[in-house]
Amino acid sequence: MENVRDNVRINPPYRPDLSDLLHRDHYTVEEAAYLLGMAPEVLNQAAHRHELPAIFAAHHVIHLRRDDLVRWLESR
């Protein structure tokens, strides 16, 4: 009998290329959370509460603009 645990894949932590991220004008939630050192859920919740402007698709946050992130951080 095959052990189910042996077939489980664990994704490594998200680690994008920092130099690439610093030159972008928009981010995914995961990218922005990585840059800001916070959980993606914090950004998702702020976007769903309309505190942080975001581009949505089917109730999912797709993109966050850098300018909006900066304004949101300054207002906290």
ChimeraX commands (.cxc) that place a marker at each C-alpha (Angstrom):
marker #1 position 0.00,0.00,0.00 radius 0.5
marker #1 position 1.34,3.41,-0.99 radius 0.5
marker #1 position 1.86,6.03,1.67 radius 0.5
marker #1 position -0.27,9.10,0.87 radius 0.5
marker #1 position 2.20,11.43,2.58 radius 0.5
marker #1 position 4.85,10.57,0.00 radius 0.5
marker #1 position 2.69,12.09,-2.76 radius 0.5
marker #1 position 2.07,15.42,-1.05 radius 0.5
marker #1 position 3.90,18.36,-2.59 radius 0.5
marker #1 position 4.76,21.31,-0.42 radius 0.5
marker #1 position 5.29,24.58,-2.23 radius 0.5
marker #1 position 8.33,26.54,-1.14 radius 0.5
marker #1 position 7.76,30.04,0.26 radius 0.5
marker #1 position 7.06,32.67,-2.39 radius 0.5
marker #1 position 10.31,34.46,-3.27 radius 0.5
marker #1 position 10.10,36.62,-6.40 radius 0.5
marker #1 position 13.06,38.47,-7.88 radius 0.5
marker #1 position 13.28,41.57,-5.70 radius 0.5
marker #1 position 15.04,43.71,-8.31 radius 0.5
marker #1 position 12.23,42.98,-10.77 radius 0.5
marker #1 position 9.52,43.82,-8.23 radius 0.5
marker #1 position 11.03,47.17,-7.32 radius 0.5
marker #1 position 10.59,48.40,-10.90 radius 0.5
marker #1 position 6.94,47.45,-11.34 radius 0.5
marker #1 position 3.93,49.73,-11.15 radius 0.5
marker #1 position 1.49,46.95,-10.18 radius 0.5
marker #1 position 1.66,43.76,-8.12 radius 0.5
marker #1 position -0.22,40.60,-7.31 radius 0.5
marker #1 position -1.31,40.30,-3.69 radius 0.5
marker #1 position 1.48,37.79,-3.05 radius 0.5
marker #1 position 4.13,40.06,-4.57 radius 0.5
marker #1 position 2.98,43.11,-2.60 radius 0.5
marker #1 position 2.79,41.10,0.63 radius 0.5
marker #1 position 6.33,39.83,0.05 radius 0.5
marker #1 position 7.63,43.37,-0.52 radius 0.5
marker #1 position 5.83,44.75,2.53 radius 0.5
marker #1 position 6.59,41.83,4.83 radius 0.5
marker #1 position 2.97,41.15,5.65 radius 0.5
marker #1 position 0.49,38.35,5.12 radius 0.5
marker #1 position -1.41,38.41,1.81 radius 0.5
marker #1 position -4.64,38.18,3.81 radius 0.5
marker #1 position -4.04,41.69,5.20 radius 0.5
marker #1 position -3.98,43.14,1.68 radius 0.5
marker #1 position -6.95,41.05,0.53 radius 0.5
marker #1 position -9.02,42.19,3.49 radius 0.5
marker #1 position -8.10,45.84,2.97 radius 0.5
marker #1 position -9.06,45.58,-0.71 radius 0.5
marker #1 position -12.39,43.91,0.08 radius 0.5
marker #1 position -13.15,46.62,2.66 radius 0.5
marker #1 position -12.40,49.23,-0.06 radius 0.5
marker #1 position -9.56,50.66,2.01 radius 0.5
marker #1 position -7.03,49.65,-0.66 radius 0.5
marker #1 position -8.00,50.14,-4.31 radius 0.5
marker #1 position -7.59,46.94,-6.31 radius 0.5
marker #1 position -8.53,45.29,-9.58 radius 0.5
marker #1 position -10.89,42.38,-8.96 radius 0.5
marker #1 position -12.02,39.40,-11.02 radius 0.5
marker #1 position -14.79,37.20,-9.62 radius 0.5
marker #1 position -14.27,38.54,-6.08 radius 0.5
marker #1 position -10.51,37.84,-6.21 radius 0.5
marker #1 position -7.91,40.57,-6.02 radius 0.5
marker #1 position -5.89,40.43,-9.24 radius 0.5
marker #1 position -3.68,43.53,-9.14 radius 0.5
marker #1 position -2.66,46.27,-6.76 radius 0.5
marker #1 position -1.12,49.48,-8.07 radius 0.5
marker #1 position 2.09,50.71,-6.43 radius 0.5
marker #1 position 0.69,54.24,-5.98 radius 0.5
marker #1 position -2.39,52.84,-4.23 radius 0.5
marker #1 position -0.22,50.69,-1.95 radius 0.5
marker #1 position 1.88,53.70,-0.97 radius 0.5
marker #1 position -1.20,55.82,-0.19 radius 0.5
marker #1 position -2.73,52.95,1.80 radius 0.5
marker #1 position 0.46,52.50,3.82 radius 0.5
marker #1 position 0.68,56.24,4.54 radius 0.5
marker #1 position -2.92,56.25,5.80 radius 0.5
marker #1 position -2.40,53.41,8.29 radius 0.5
marker link #1:1,2 radius 0.2
marker link #1:2,3 radius 0.2
marker link #1:3,4 radius 0.2
marker link #1:4,5 radius 0.2
marker link #1:5,6 radius 0.2
marker link #1:6,7 radius 0.2
marker link #1:7,8 radius 0.2
marker link #1:8,9 radius 0.2
marker link #1:9,10 radius 0.2
marker link #1:10,11 radius 0.2
marker link #1:11,12 radius 0.2
marker link #1:12,13 radius 0.2
marker link #1:13,14 radius 0.2
marker link #1:14,15 radius 0.2
marker link #1:15,16 radius 0.2
marker link #1:16,17 radius 0.2
marker link #1:17,18 radius 0.2
marker link #1:18,19 radius 0.2
marker link #1:19,20 radius 0.2
marker link #1:20,21 radius 0.2
marker link #1:21,22 radius 0.2
marker link #1:22,23 radius 0.2
marker link #1:23,24 radius 0.2
marker link #1:24,25 radius 0.2
marker link #1:25,26 radius 0.2
marker link #1:26,27 radius 0.2
marker link #1:27,28 radius 0.2
marker link #1:28,29 radius 0.2
marker link #1:29,30 radius 0.2
marker link #1:30,31 radius 0.2
marker link #1:31,32 radius 0.2
marker link #1:32,33 radius 0.2
marker link #1:33,34 radius 0.2
marker link #1:34,35 radius 0.2
marker link #1:35,36 radius 0.2
marker link #1:36,37 radius 0.2
marker link #1:37,38 radius 0.2
marker link #1:38,39 radius 0.2
marker link #1:39,40 radius 0.2
marker link #1:40,41 radius 0.2
marker link #1:41,42 radius 0.2
marker link #1:42,43 radius 0.2
marker link #1:43,44 radius 0.2
marker link #1:44,45 radius 0.2
marker link #1:45,46 radius 0.2
marker link #1:46,47 radius 0.2
marker link #1:47,48 radius 0.2
marker link #1:48,49 radius 0.2
marker link #1:49,50 radius 0.2
marker link #1:50,51 radius 0.2
marker link #1:51,52 radius 0.2
marker link #1:52,53 radius 0.2
marker link #1:53,54 radius 0.2
marker link #1:54,55 radius 0.2
marker link #1:55,56 radius 0.2
marker link #1:56,57 radius 0.2
marker link #1:57,58 radius 0.2
marker link #1:58,59 radius 0.2
marker link #1:59,60 radius 0.2
marker link #1:60,61 radius 0.2
marker link #1:61,62 radius 0.2
marker link #1:62,63 radius 0.2
marker link #1:63,64 radius 0.2
marker link #1:64,65 radius 0.2
marker link #1:65,66 radius 0.2
marker link #1:66,67 radius 0.2
marker link #1:67,68 radius 0.2
marker link #1:68,69 radius 0.2
marker link #1:69,70 radius 0.2
marker link #1:70,71 radius 0.2
marker link #1:71,72 radius 0.2
marker link #1:72,73 radius 0.2
marker link #1:73,74 radius 0.2
marker link #1:74,75 radius 0.2
marker link #1:75,76 radius 0.2
view
